Amino acid sequence: MNDTAPWPGDWLRGVLEVCVLRVLADGPTYGYAIGARLADAGLGALKGGTLYPLLARFETAGLVAVEWRAGEGGPGRKYYALTDDGTRAWQAQAARWASFARLTTDLVTSAPTTGMPITTDTHATTGPQPAQDGARR
């Protein structure tokens, strides 16, 4: 799992619901496993204070069903499974997010009208870069 958040918090808050619903679409699972799956997907480590309140909201809204299962040699775990309403919510949000992502990608990667070049390097740094030939710039 990645221990640092590679993305701005505002971005993660915007996409977290649909990503958690997507993980749950694979079948019932528990909170820690959801967080691990999201981290492995590249979203970074989530704090329990972010994930568990979201799962509680899903439960209140009827998007997930909750079941306590006995742990193997440890405490029981609370498993979350999508309900039919949860599946419909995931499908609708996924379609809307895909449309929004296309729109924003088209906008932010389009050539500026000022003629400035645009970089598509997702890890580009800002500020002056050293010259390749050792000369100062």
C-alpha positions, 0 to 999 in steps of 0.5 A: 500500500502507498503511504502517501497521498499522491493526489490533492485531497479535493480530487480524492473527495470528488471521486471517492464515493464512486471508487468505493462503490466500484470496489464493492461491485466486486463483492462483499468486503470489509473496510480495511480491504477497501482502503487497501484496494484503493491504495493499490489502485494508486489513490494513496492511503485513506484514513479511517476517518474518511472511509468509515463515515462514507460507508456509514452514509452508504448504509443509511442511504440503503446503498450497502448492506452490512454483515458482521462476520467472525474473524479468523483468529481475530475480531469479527469484521463488518462486511459491506455489500452493494444493494440493488440501489447501490449497484444502480448508484455505482453505475449512474455515478460511474457513467457521470464521472466518465463523462466529466473526466472526458470533458475535463481532460479535453479542457486541461490538455487542449493547447492554450490559445496563447501558444504555450506548450502543454506537458502531459507528464503527470509528474512534471515539476515546476520551476527552472530545470538545470541545463543539460549541458551544464550551462546556467539558465 
